[in-house]
Amino acid sequence: MVRPRAVLMALLMMLGPILTAAGVRAQEGPAAVRMPEGNGRPILVDGLFSPGEWDDALAIQVRPDLQLLLKKSAGFVFLGLKYSPFCLSSVDLFVSPGGKAVTQLHVSAQLGECPLPGPASAGGPGPFVWGATSDWYANEIRWDAGKVEALMKEGKARAEAQEAAIYRYDGFEFQIRQSKFGSDAWLVRLETHMPPDWSPVVFPPGTTPASTEGWLKIELGPAPAAGR
């Protein structure tokens, strides 16, 4: 059953993380990659993949309409998730340093993070803290509040008006301090919802938040010796 975009917008407004074991199978990706050193040019974390910003990144084609971009520079890890064409979505990035405890970074209309138990832990996930962006940032979904109010006066529901007033973005751009996870190698997993049926697209395919088995291993190399 196809989920209308308005329903997806309402789900985004709830700002809740969606954890599912099943997902749309993406193209098989590499088991491990080495993070390339960027050319030093800055990334503006605005969700607009401006010309030249990601030319020095490693590109992984998750599926024809979704690309994962990776690079590091000056003690920061940059991760881009580019949709072609643009579609309203959200993303959950799961990071585990060396297969230990997992941190979930969520981006939709708000940012937040949540500690998850490690694969060997019997405990449940920790509380989801909205607005918590210690040592990381990403572009959230934003809209023109004035346009929303005008459309609501014309009779549109709030969710429908917010969708119509969203500022354009090409995807999500993450900037994460390399020292945040205290490891030279990260295991990562991505989950995002996309058309036509808004089912979760999972990368690497077939992986779950409950286990780091099969997650993409990113070799970062040592962080710069300079202080934070």
N, CA, C and O of each residue as an XYZ file, in Angstrom:
912
protein
N       0.849     -1.188      0.000
C       0.000      0.000      0.000
C       0.890      1.245      0.000
O       1.785      1.368      0.836
N       0.650      2.149     -0.918
C       1.475      3.338     -1.042
C       1.128      4.332      0.060
O      -0.043      4.633      0.288
N       2.138      4.831      0.733
C       1.928      5.807      1.803
C       1.968      7.211      1.222
O       2.988      7.595      0.649
N       0.890      8.001      1.346
C       0.873      9.341      0.784
C       1.972     10.195      1.397
O       2.386      9.975      2.535
N       2.443     11.179      0.621
C       3.486     12.071      1.106
C       3.018     12.853      2.324
O       3.820     13.155      3.209
N       1.739     13.183      2.383
C       1.227     13.932      3.539
C       1.378     13.120      4.811
O       1.664     13.672      5.873
N       1.185     11.805      4.707
C       1.345     10.952      5.872
C       2.810     10.915      6.289
O       3.121     10.947      7.480
N       3.712     10.848      5.304
C       5.129     10.884      5.632
C       5.477     12.177      6.333
O       6.238     12.172      7.301
N       4.930     13.292      5.859
C       5.218     14.580      6.481
C       4.765     14.574      7.932
O       5.459     15.091      8.807
N       3.607     13.991      8.184
C       3.119     13.910      9.561
C       4.064     13.079     10.421
O       4.300     13.403     11.585
N       4.604     12.006      9.844
C       5.546     11.185     10.590
C       6.816     11.959     10.902
O       7.374     11.822     11.991
N       7.276     12.764      9.965
C       8.462     13.575     10.209
C       8.217     14.567     11.330
O       9.113     14.850     12.125
N       7.023     15.086     11.393
C       6.707     16.053     12.439
C       6.727     15.410     13.817
O       6.942     16.092     14.819
N       6.505     14.098     13.872
C       6.538     13.409     15.163
C       7.962     13.298     15.680
O       8.176     13.111     16.878
N       8.944     13.415     14.779
C      10.362     13.417     15.155
C      10.782     12.161     15.892
O      11.643     12.207     16.771
N      10.185     11.057     15.543
C      10.551      9.809     16.203
C      11.446      8.967     15.326
O      11.238      8.922     14.113
N      12.443      8.292     15.897
C      13.291      7.412     15.115
C      12.524      6.178     14.676
O      11.713      5.657     15.442
N      12.757      5.703     13.471
C      12.086      4.527     12.942
C      13.121      3.433     12.807
O      14.035      3.545     11.990
N      12.996      2.376     13.591
C      13.953      1.275     13.569
C      13.256      0.056     13.000
O      12.313     -0.461     13.600
N      13.718     -0.411     11.834
C      13.125     -1.578     11.212
C      14.220     -2.513     10.757
O      15.311     -2.081     10.385
N      13.923     -3.784     10.791
C      14.906     -4.767     10.364
C      14.882     -4.962      8.860
O      15.903     -5.317      8.272
N      13.733     -4.736      8.220
C      13.605     -4.955      6.784
C      13.735     -3.632      6.049
O      13.482     -2.564      6.606
N      14.139     -3.727      4.775
C      14.250     -2.508      3.986
C      14.358     -2.837      2.525
O      14.527     -3.999      2.156
N      14.260     -1.811      1.672
C      14.435     -1.984      0.250
C      15.890     -2.358      0.004
O      16.788     -1.679      0.501
N      16.136     -3.396     -0.734
C      17.505     -3.865     -0.939
C      18.229     -2.926     -1.883
O      17.789     -2.697     -3.010
N      19.332     -2.389     -1.420
C      20.138     -1.502     -2.234
C      21.185     -2.317     -2.987
O      21.297     -3.529     -2.804
N      21.950     -1.632     -3.836
C      23.052     -2.289     -4.502
C      24.082     -2.722     -3.460
O      24.297     -2.037     -2.460
N      24.712     -3.864     -3.709
C      25.741     -4.337     -2.790
C      26.903     -3.346     -2.775
O      27.387     -2.938     -3.831
N      27.344     -2.964     -1.599
C      28.452     -2.035     -1.482
C      29.673     -2.723     -0.924
O      29.613     -3.908     -0.596
N      30.768     -2.021     -0.807
C      31.987     -2.616     -0.268
C      31.838     -2.907      1.217
O      31.072     -2.242      1.915
N      32.581     -3.915      1.701
C      32.537     -4.259      3.119
C      33.326     -3.254      3.948
O      32.999     -3.005      5.108
N      34.371     -2.673      3.347
C      35.203     -1.707      4.057
C      35.770     -0.709      3.059
O      36.066     -1.060      1.917
N      35.921      0.540      3.498
C      36.485      1.582      2.655
C      37.445      2.421      3.493
O      37.336      2.474      4.718
N      38.376      3.067      2.822
C      39.274      4.000      3.500
C      38.800      5.412      3.206
O      38.616      5.789      2.049
N      38.605      6.188      4.262
C      38.126      7.559      4.121
C      39.196      8.421      3.447
O      40.309      8.522      3.964
N      38.886      9.043      2.309
C      39.885      9.887      1.653
C      40.073     11.226      2.369
O      39.141     11.756      2.974
N      41.275     11.753      2.291
C      41.570     13.073      2.847
C      41.087     14.110      1.847
O      41.440     14.059      0.668
N      40.276     15.055      2.322
C      39.747     16.081      1.444
C      40.812     17.076      1.024
O      41.937     17.056      1.521
N      40.433     17.950      0.096
C      41.375     18.942     -0.417
C      41.433     20.207      0.426
O      42.112     21.168      0.064
N      40.719     20.210      1.556
C      40.766     21.357      2.456
C      39.717     22.419      2.193
O      39.554     23.338      2.996
N      39.003     22.309      1.081
C      37.950     23.280      0.809
C      36.760     23.020      1.739
O      36.410     21.864      1.980
N      36.146     24.061      2.255
C      35.086     23.869      3.253
C      33.792     23.335      2.655
O      33.486     23.547      1.481
N      33.045     22.636      3.501
C      31.687     22.193      3.183
C      30.719     23.070      3.960
O      30.844     23.205      5.177
N      29.760     23.664      3.272
C      28.688     24.375      3.956
C      27.568     23.373      4.201
O      26.961     22.873      3.253
N      27.292     23.079      5.466
C      26.334     22.030      5.817
C      24.916     22.598      5.702
O      24.279     22.938      6.700
N      24.443     22.688      4.455
C      23.121     23.255      4.195
C      22.232     22.326      3.375
O      21.099     22.680      3.048
N      22.742     21.135      3.041
C      21.939     20.198      2.262
C      21.948     20.468      0.774
O      21.315     19.738      0.011
N      22.657     21.509      0.342
C      22.789     21.822     -1.073
C      24.180     21.380     -1.519
O      25.183     21.940     -1.075
N      24.242     20.399     -2.376
C      25.518     19.850     -2.815
C      26.081     20.756     -3.908
O      25.980     20.463     -5.099
N      26.668     21.851     -3.472
C      27.153     22.877     -4.387
C      28.306     22.355     -5.239
O      29.049     21.479     -4.794
N      28.470     22.879     -6.460
C      29.543     22.420     -7.347
C      30.906     22.500     -6.665
O      31.271     23.531     -6.101
N      31.646     21.406     -6.724
C      32.995     21.363     -6.171
C      33.093     20.933     -4.719
O      34.172     20.552     -4.266
N      31.988     20.986     -3.973
C      32.057     20.666     -2.542
C      32.478     19.220     -2.287
O      33.237     18.947     -1.357
N      31.987     18.304     -3.106
C      32.192     16.886     -2.851
C      33.031     16.208     -3.925
O      33.059     14.979     -3.995
N      33.717     16.985     -4.766
C      34.510     16.398     -5.846
C      35.648     15.521     -5.324
O      36.106     14.615     -6.019
N      36.101     15.791     -4.100
C      37.228     15.050     -3.520
C      36.776     13.896     -2.634
O      37.591     13.319     -1.914
N      35.495     13.551     -2.674
C      34.948     12.519     -1.786
C      34.905     11.153     -2.467
O      34.896     11.047     -3.694
N      34.879     10.123     -1.642
C      34.607      8.772     -2.118
C      33.095      8.659     -2.322
O      32.321      8.989     -1.423
N      32.676      8.199     -3.493
C      31.249      8.089     -3.812
C      30.839      6.620     -3.875
O      31.473      5.816     -4.558
N      29.771      6.283     -3.156
C      29.203      4.940     -3.179
C      27.762      5.065     -3.664
O      26.954      5.749     -3.036
N      27.438      4.412     -4.773
C      26.085      4.477     -5.315
C      25.223      3.456     -4.588
O      25.306      2.260     -4.864
N      24.394      3.925     -3.658
C      23.532      3.033     -2.876
C      22.471      2.418     -3.766
O      22.196      1.221     -3.684
N      21.869      3.248     -4.624
C      20.948      2.830     -5.665
C      20.910      3.979     -6.678
O      21.471      5.037     -6.390
N      20.283      3.830     -7.838
C      20.398      4.865     -8.862
C      20.030      6.277     -8.418
O      20.568      7.249     -8.947
N      19.125      6.401     -7.458
C      18.683      7.727     -7.032
C      19.229      8.132     -5.669
O      18.729      9.081     -5.065
N      20.247      7.429     -5.173
C      20.785      7.733     -3.847
C      22.286      7.459     -3.821
O      22.741      6.364     -4.149
N      23.046      8.486     -3.421
C      24.510      8.379     -3.406
C      25.051      8.743     -2.032
O      24.623      9.723     -1.421
N      25.997      7.941     -1.555
C      26.686      8.188     -0.296
C      28.074      8.746     -0.601
O      28.810      8.174     -1.405
N      28.433      9.863      0.040
C      29.710     10.524     -0.192
C      30.475     10.622      1.121
O      29.894     10.953      2.154
N      31.768     10.340      1.089
C      32.585     10.278      2.305
C      33.923     10.973      2.102
O      34.576     10.794      1.073
N      34.327     11.768      3.092
C      35.680     12.327      3.114
C      35.951     12.879      4.512
O      35.040     13.002      5.331
N      37.218     13.209      4.772
C      37.573     13.820      6.044
C      38.503     14.993      5.784
O      39.163     15.069      4.748
N      38.540     15.911      6.753
C      39.416     17.071      6.627
C      39.522     17.763      7.975
O      38.514     17.979      8.647
N      40.751     18.115      8.377
C      41.009     18.927      9.570
C      40.341     18.365     10.827
O      39.822     19.127     11.642
N      40.350     17.055     10.988
C      39.789     16.452     12.189
C      38.290     16.215     12.145
O      37.693     15.847     13.157
N      37.669     16.421     10.983
C      36.228     16.214     10.839
C      35.956     15.169      9.760
O      36.682     15.064      8.771
N      34.899     14.405      9.975
C      34.399     13.463      8.984
C      33.174     14.095      8.329
O      32.278     14.589      9.013
N      33.146     14.076      7.004
C      32.013     14.615      6.260
C      31.323     13.466      5.539
O      31.960     12.690      4.826
N      30.023     13.371      5.733
C      29.229     12.325      5.110
C      28.045     12.975      4.421
O      27.290     13.721      5.045
N      27.880     12.697      3.140
C      26.765     13.262      2.383
C      25.852     12.166      1.875
O      26.314     11.097      1.476
N      24.569     12.430      1.890
C      23.574     11.518      1.339
C      22.762     12.327      0.335
O      21.930     13.153      0.709
N      23.018     12.074     -0.951
C      22.441     12.893     -2.025
C      21.348     12.131     -2.756
O      21.557     11.012     -3.224
N      20.160     12.764     -2.847
C      19.009     12.178     -3.518
C      18.888     12.783     -4.924
O      18.994     13.998     -5.094
N      18.665     11.932     -5.919
C      18.520     12.408     -7.296
C      17.337     11.689     -7.947
O      17.450     10.512     -8.289
N      16.196     12.383     -8.125
C      15.970     13.794     -7.815
C      15.652     14.001     -6.334
O      15.556     13.047     -5.561
N      15.494     15.261     -5.964
C      15.115     15.618     -4.599
C      13.851     14.885     -4.176
O      12.918     14.742     -4.967
N      13.817     14.419     -2.930
C      12.578     13.898     -2.363
C      12.570     14.213     -0.877
O      13.618     14.225     -0.231
N      11.404     14.464     -0.346
C      11.262     14.701      1.079
C      11.613     13.422      1.824
O      11.056     12.364      1.533
N      12.522     13.506      2.772
C      12.932     12.299      3.467
C      13.500     12.659      4.829
O      13.521     13.825      5.223
N      13.952     11.655      5.528
C      14.687     11.807      6.779
C      15.779     10.758      6.751
O      15.773      9.881      5.887
N      16.713     10.835      7.679
C      17.792      9.857      7.683
C      18.217      9.555      9.112
O      18.245     10.439      9.968
N      18.546      8.298      9.354
C      19.150      7.860     10.602
C      20.518      7.282     10.280
O      20.641      6.364      9.469
N      21.540      7.824     10.918
C      22.909      7.351     10.761
C      23.315      6.650     12.053
O      23.282      7.249     13.128
N      23.695      5.382     11.943
C      24.122      4.592     13.092
C      25.639      4.440     13.022
O      26.176      4.024     11.995
N      26.325      4.773     14.107
C      27.780      4.717     14.142
C      28.214      3.891     15.348
O      27.749      4.107     16.467
N      29.115      2.943     15.100
C      29.669      2.130     16.177
C      31.180      2.115     16.053
O      31.702      1.624     15.053
N      31.901      2.639     17.040
C      33.361      2.582     16.989
C      33.862      1.174     17.301
O      33.804      0.722     18.444
N      34.349      0.498     16.283
C      34.920     -0.827     16.501
C      33.932     -1.883     16.943
O      34.337     -2.847     17.593
N      32.646     -1.749     16.622
C      31.658     -2.753     16.988
C      31.188     -2.666     18.421
O      30.509     -3.570     18.906
N      31.541     -1.581     19.113
C      31.108     -1.405     20.496
C      29.743     -0.719     20.509
O      28.968     -0.887     19.567
N      29.435      0.044     21.544
C      28.124      0.685     21.650
C      27.823      1.526     20.414
O      28.729      2.076     19.786
N      26.542      1.616     20.075
C      26.077      2.301     18.871
C      25.449      3.636     19.245
O      24.740      3.737     20.247
N      25.708      4.655     18.443
C      25.024      5.941     18.576
C      24.205      6.182     17.317
O      24.713      6.056     16.203
N      22.944      6.527     17.499
C      22.052      6.822     16.378
C      21.908      8.335     16.249
O      21.489      9.005     17.193
N      22.252      8.867     15.090
C      22.096     10.288     14.794
C      20.907     10.433     13.850
O      20.912      9.883     12.749
N      19.885     11.178     14.284
C      18.652     11.313     13.506
C      18.520     12.724     12.948
O      18.776     13.708     13.642
N      18.113     12.807     11.675
C      17.891     14.091     11.021
C      16.546     14.059     10.310
O      16.309     13.204      9.456
N      15.673     14.985     10.661
C      14.419     15.213      9.939
C      14.128     16.692     10.097
O      14.928     17.523      9.666
N      12.998     17.045     10.706
C      12.724     18.446     10.993
C      13.460     18.907     12.242
O      13.387     20.080     12.606
N      14.155     18.010     12.889
C      14.979     18.324     14.050
C      16.104     17.305     14.131
O      16.011     16.209     13.580
N      17.162     17.684     14.824
C      18.297     16.796     15.001
C      18.265     16.191     16.407
O      17.751     16.799     17.345
N      18.816     15.003     16.534
C      18.898     14.388     17.852
C      19.753     13.145     17.793
O      20.070     12.647     16.712
N      20.126     12.648     18.953
C      20.915     11.426     19.004
C      20.450     10.542     20.147
O      19.827     10.993     21.109
N      20.778      9.263     20.002
C      20.325      8.274     20.984
C      21.379      7.188     21.117
O      21.827      6.649     20.105
N      21.793      6.846     22.348
C      22.708      5.715     22.520
C      21.940      4.402     22.433
O      20.900      4.242     23.072
N      22.449      3.474     21.651
C      21.848      2.151     21.549
C      22.771      1.148     22.230
O      23.976      1.385     22.316
N      22.238      0.048     22.709
C      23.111     -0.945     23.329
C      24.011     -1.589     22.302
O      23.637     -1.720     21.137
N      25.186     -1.989     22.722
C      26.089     -2.703     21.838
C      25.555     -4.087     21.544
O      24.621     -4.538     22.206
N      26.128     -4.778     20.559
C      25.642     -6.109     20.184
C      25.619     -7.108     21.335
O      24.784     -8.013     21.351
N      26.527     -6.954     22.298
C      26.594     -7.920     23.403
C      25.789     -7.472     24.619
O      25.775     -8.162     25.638
N      25.122     -6.328     24.523
C      24.410     -5.781     25.668
C      22.978     -6.287     25.715
O      22.340     -6.471     24.679
N      22.476     -6.511     26.928
C      21.086     -6.943     27.095
C      20.179     -5.761     27.401
O      18.963     -5.923     27.501
N      20.758     -4.577     27.550
C      19.958     -3.404     27.889
C      19.215     -2.848     26.689
O      19.495     -3.215     25.548
N      18.274     -1.967     26.952
C      17.522     -1.323     25.886
C      18.177     -0.022     25.469
O      19.155      0.405     26.084
N      17.647      0.622     24.421
C      18.219      1.891     23.975
C      18.038      2.980     25.015
O      17.100      2.951     25.811
N      18.944      3.935     24.996
C      18.830      5.056     25.914
C      17.783      6.045     25.425
O      17.158      5.830     24.386
N      17.590      7.119     26.163
C      16.587      8.110     25.753
C      17.046      8.864     24.517
O      18.236      9.131     24.349
N      16.095      9.208     23.651
C      16.402     10.007     22.472
C      16.387     11.468     22.888
O      15.381     11.954     23.406
N      17.484     12.170     22.671
C      17.602     13.560     23.102
C      17.541     14.456     21.872
O      18.474     14.477     21.069
N      16.444     15.195     21.723
C      16.271     16.082     20.581
C      17.071     17.360     20.786
O      17.082     17.937     21.874
N      17.730     17.785     19.734
C      18.553     18.979     19.795
C      19.977     18.691     20.235
O      20.808     19.600     20.254
N      20.280     17.444     20.589
C      21.622     17.084     21.027
C      22.507     16.870     19.806
O      22.310     15.919     19.050
N      23.477     17.753     19.616
C      24.387     17.640     18.468
C      25.830     17.846     18.931
O      26.592     18.570     18.291
N      26.196     17.222     20.019
C      27.550     17.357     20.536
C      28.551     16.762     19.546
O      28.498     15.569     19.248
N      29.461     17.590     19.040
C      30.517     17.176     18.117
C      30.002     16.716     16.754
O      30.711     16.010     16.037
N      28.787     17.103     16.388
C      28.300     16.805     15.038
C      27.196     17.787     14.666
O      26.597     18.437     15.523
N      26.950     17.873     13.379
C      25.839     18.690     12.898
C      25.413     18.170     11.529
O      26.199     17.529     10.831
N      24.171     18.447     11.148
C      23.644     18.117      9.828
C      22.532     19.108      9.508
O      22.011     19.770     10.406
N      22.174     19.210      8.259
C      21.089     20.123      7.876
C      19.737     19.470      8.117
O      19.471     18.373      7.625
N      18.886     20.149      8.875
C      17.549     19.643      9.138
C      16.577     20.162      8.081
O      16.893     21.092      7.339
N      15.393     19.555      8.020
C      14.341     19.995      7.104
C      13.738     21.292      7.652
O      13.363     21.366      8.822
N      13.652     22.304      6.801
C      13.108     23.598      7.220
C      12.071     24.081      6.212
O      12.069     23.663      5.053
N      11.187     24.971      6.675
C      10.163     25.511      5.778
C       9.908     26.977      6.098
O      10.290     27.481      7.154
N       9.255     27.641      5.162
C       8.904     29.050      5.275
C       7.647     29.160      6.151
O       6.548     28.824      5.710
N       7.817     29.630      7.386
C       6.687     29.686      8.329
C       5.585     30.610      7.832
O       4.403     30.322      8.020
N       5.960     31.714      7.203
C       4.957     32.634      6.684
C       4.117     32.000      5.593
O       2.904     32.204      5.542
N       4.751     31.239      4.728
C       4.017     30.558      3.658
C       3.098     29.490      4.235
O       1.993     29.278      3.735
N       3.559     28.813      5.295
C       2.720     27.801      5.947
C       1.433     28.428      6.463
O       0.345     27.902      6.228
N       1.553     29.548      7.165
C       0.373     30.214      7.707
C      -0.571     30.674      6.602
O      -1.789     30.564      6.740
N      -0.017     31.186      5.509
C      -0.842     31.641      4.393
C      -1.603     30.483      3.761
O      -2.781     30.615      3.430
N      -0.932     29.357      3.594
C      -1.580     28.192      2.997
C      -2.642     27.614      3.927
O      -3.673     27.127      3.463
N      -2.398     27.665      5.236
C      -3.404     27.177      6.178
C      -4.650     28.055      6.153
O      -5.763     27.554      6.316
N      -4.473     29.363      5.950
C      -5.622     30.260      5.833
C      -6.439     29.957      4.580
O      -7.634     30.246      4.513
N      -5.763     29.365      3.581
C      -6.458     28.975      2.349
C      -7.160     27.630      2.503
O      -7.846     27.180      1.584
N      -6.994     26.981      3.663
C      -7.707     25.742      3.925
C      -6.867     24.486      3.927
O      -7.403     23.396      4.127
N      -5.553     24.600      3.708
C      -4.713     23.412      3.714
C      -4.419     22.972      5.145
O      -4.313     23.802      6.048
N      -4.288     21.669      5.344
C      -3.894     21.133      6.644
C      -2.441     21.524      6.913
O      -1.679     21.781      5.981
N      -2.060     21.566      8.199
C      -0.703     22.017      8.541
C       0.373     21.167      7.869
O       1.329     21.706      7.313
N       0.221     19.829      7.917
C       1.238     18.958      7.321
C       1.372     19.213      5.830
O       2.483     19.248      5.300
N       0.249     19.391      5.154
C       0.263     19.656      3.716
C       0.899     21.016      3.423
O       1.655     21.164      2.463
N       0.585     22.004      4.259
C       1.152     23.345      4.078
C       2.652     23.336      4.337
O       3.408     23.985      3.614
N       3.091     22.610      5.358
C       4.528     22.535      5.645
C       5.285     21.877      4.510
O       6.379     22.314      4.153
N       4.710     20.830      3.941
C       5.367     20.169      2.813
C       5.514     21.111      1.626
O       6.549     21.126      0.959
N       4.469     21.897      1.368
C       4.496     22.827      0.233
C       5.470     23.977      0.449
O       5.919     24.595     -0.516
N       5.803     24.274      1.715
C       6.648     25.429      2.024
C       8.092     25.053      2.357
O       8.864     25.900      2.806
N       8.459     23.797      2.142
C       9.806     23.347      2.493
C      10.848     24.013      1.602
O      10.669     24.126      0.389
N      11.937     24.450      2.225
C      13.060     24.973      1.466
C      13.765     23.812      0.757
O      13.876     22.714      1.302
N      14.229     24.069     -0.442
C      14.860     23.031     -1.243
C      16.148     22.530     -0.586
O      16.899     23.305      0.006
N      16.385     21.245     -0.700
C      17.674     20.660     -0.344
C      17.902     19.453     -1.243
O      16.945     18.855     -1.736
N      19.158     19.094     -1.457
C      19.507     17.966     -2.320
C      19.674     16.677     -1.527
O      19.676     15.583     -2.091
N      19.813     16.819     -0.221
C      20.040     15.662      0.628
C      20.515     16.121      1.988
O      20.194     17.225      2.426
N      21.279     15.273      2.656
C      21.758     15.584      3.994
C      23.280     15.591      4.013
O      23.925     14.714      3.438
N      23.841     16.584      4.677
C      25.283     16.709      4.837
C      25.611     16.677      6.324
O      25.120     17.500      7.096
N      26.438     15.729      6.715
C      26.869     15.579      8.100
C      28.302     16.077      8.255
O      29.143     15.853      7.384
N      28.572     16.749      9.366
C      29.929     17.071      9.781
C      30.091     16.523     11.195
O      29.386     16.941     12.113
N      31.026     15.582     11.369
C      31.202     14.896     12.647
C      32.665     14.999     13.063
O      33.562     14.664     12.290
N      32.896     15.459     14.278
C      34.265     15.503     14.769
C      34.802     14.073     14.888
O      34.160     13.215     15.492
N      35.962     13.826     14.319
C      36.489     12.467     14.295
C      36.685     11.908     15.702
O      36.535     10.705     15.918
N      37.013     12.761     16.644
C      37.258     12.304     18.014
C      35.979     11.957     18.771
O      36.053     11.443     19.887
N      34.816     12.225     18.195
C      33.553     11.965     18.902
C      33.420     10.498     19.302
O      32.903     10.191     20.376
N      33.882      9.596     18.445
C      33.689      8.177     18.718
C      34.972      7.471     19.150
O      34.960      6.260     19.376
N      36.070      8.201     19.268
C      37.287      7.669     19.865
C      37.851      6.435     19.198
O      38.354      5.540     19.876
N      37.775      6.373     17.872
C      38.287      5.210     17.172
C      38.748      5.626     15.785
O      38.211      6.564     15.195
N      39.753      4.918     15.269
C      40.240      5.180     13.915
C      39.445      4.429     12.858
O      39.705      4.567     11.663
N      38.478      3.635     13.298
C      37.620      2.891     12.375
C      36.189      2.914     12.905
O      35.951      2.651     14.083
N      35.251      3.227     12.038
C      33.837      3.253     12.422
C      33.077      2.208     11.617
O      33.374      1.969     10.447
N      32.097      1.593     12.258
C      31.107      0.797     11.552
C      29.866      1.670     11.404
O      29.398      2.239     12.390
N      29.329      1.786     10.201
C      28.207      2.693      9.973
C      27.081      1.994      9.222
O      27.298      1.055      8.456
N      25.881      2.483      9.467
C      24.664      1.996      8.819
C      23.749      3.189      8.583
O      23.655      4.081      9.426
N      23.076      3.206      7.442
C      22.152      4.288      7.101
C      20.750      3.745      6.877
O      20.572      2.629      6.389
N      19.755      4.552      7.243
C      18.359      4.209      6.970
C      17.622      5.480      6.571
O      17.665      6.481      7.286
N      16.950      5.437      5.430
C      16.208      6.596      4.951
C      14.942      6.126      4.248
O      14.907      5.017      3.715
N      13.914      6.949      4.239
C      12.642      6.588      3.615
C      12.502      7.325      2.282
O      12.715      8.535      2.209
N      12.139      6.583      1.226
C      12.110      7.158     -0.112
C      10.902      6.651     -0.899
O      10.349      5.596     -0.586
N      10.495      7.408     -1.925
C       9.414      6.946     -2.791
C       9.877      5.752     -3.635
O      11.081      5.517     -3.741
N       8.957      4.996     -4.235
C       7.543      5.363     -4.372
C       6.654      4.967     -3.199
O       5.565      5.521     -3.048
N       7.088      4.023     -2.363
C       6.209      3.567     -1.280
C       6.687      3.998      0.099
O       6.068      3.645      1.103
N       7.800      4.770      0.165
C       8.340      5.295      1.410
C       8.782      4.207      2.382
O       8.836      4.422      3.593
N       9.095      3.041      1.835
C       9.679      1.996      2.666
C      11.112      2.385      3.009
O      11.730      3.147      2.266
N      11.655      1.883      4.116
C      13.019      2.256      4.484
C      14.052      1.665      3.530
O      14.029      0.471      3.235
N      14.939      2.501      3.063
C      16.101      2.062      2.296
C      17.242      1.917      3.288
O      17.579      2.871      3.988
N      17.831      0.754      3.354
C      18.872      0.453      4.333
C      20.195      0.221      3.615
O      20.247     -0.481      2.605
N      21.258      0.811      4.140
C      22.603      0.564      3.617
C      23.580      0.425      4.773
O      23.610      1.257      5.680
N      24.389     -0.647      4.731
C      24.369     -1.780      3.819
C      23.058     -2.570      3.912
O      22.467     -2.673      4.987
N      22.610     -3.122      2.787
C      21.322     -3.811      2.771
C      21.304     -5.020      3.688
O      22.308     -5.712      3.860
N      20.130     -5.258      4.277
C      19.951     -6.432      5.115
C      20.443     -6.282      6.537
O      20.291     -7.203      7.338
N      21.041     -5.123      6.879
C      21.546     -4.919      8.236
C      20.450     -4.375      9.147
O      19.435     -3.860      8.677
N      20.668     -4.496     10.451
C      19.703     -4.019     11.432
C      20.425     -3.212     12.505
O      21.642     -3.331     12.647
N      19.693     -2.385     13.267
C      20.321     -1.649     14.373
C      20.731     -2.550     15.528
O      21.551     -2.158     16.358
N      20.172     -3.751     15.590
C      20.422     -4.644     16.726
C      21.787     -5.306     16.688
O      22.256     -5.805     17.711
N      22.432     -5.320     15.538
C      23.733     -5.967     15.387
C      24.552     -5.191     14.371
O      24.002     -4.689     13.391
N      25.861     -5.084     14.590
C      26.726     -4.389     13.640
C      27.234     -5.321     12.543
O      28.053     -4.918     11.717
N      26.763     -6.543     12.531
C      27.180     -7.486     11.495
C      26.777     -6.961     10.117
O      25.612     -6.632      9.890
N      27.727     -6.885      9.215
C      27.453     -6.448      7.856
C      27.494     -4.955      7.653
O      27.327     -4.491      6.525
N      27.710     -4.175      8.708
C      27.774     -2.722      8.547
C      29.020     -2.330      7.752
O      29.992     -3.084      7.708
N      28.992     -1.173      7.136
C      30.129     -0.677      6.384
C      31.228     -0.230      7.345
O      30.980      0.555      8.261
N      32.440     -0.733      7.131
C      33.574     -0.326      7.959
C      34.321      0.802      7.258
O      34.743      0.662      6.111
N      34.480      1.925      7.961
C      35.187      3.075      7.415
C      36.504      3.235      8.173
O      36.519      3.489      9.377
N      37.598      3.082      7.446
C      38.927      3.274      8.030
C      39.281      4.760      7.931
O      39.443      5.302      6.838
N      39.396      5.403      9.092
C      39.638      6.848      9.126
C      41.105      7.212      9.179
O      41.503      8.262      8.673
N      41.915      6.358      9.786
C      43.289      6.737     10.062
C      43.324      7.605     11.288
O      42.270      8.009     11.780
N      44.506      7.910     11.805
C      44.611      8.697     13.035
C      44.089     10.110     12.872
O      44.231     10.720     11.812
N      43.479     10.628     13.939
C      43.007     12.006     13.936
C      44.197     12.951     14.068
O      45.251     12.543     14.557
N      44.051     14.201     13.642
C      45.152     15.174     13.804
C      45.551     15.307     15.260
O      44.719     15.174     16.158
N      46.834     15.572     15.490
C      47.358     15.654     16.858
C      46.926     16.920     17.574
O      46.997     16.980     18.802
N      46.481     17.931     16.848
C      46.072     19.184     17.459
C      44.866     18.973     18.357
O      44.105     18.025     18.161
N      44.683     19.852     19.349
C      43.571     19.760     20.278
C      42.251     20.082     19.612
O      42.201     20.507     18.457
N      41.181     19.872     20.366
C      39.839     20.135     19.872
C      39.630     21.603     19.605
O      38.546     22.004     19.181
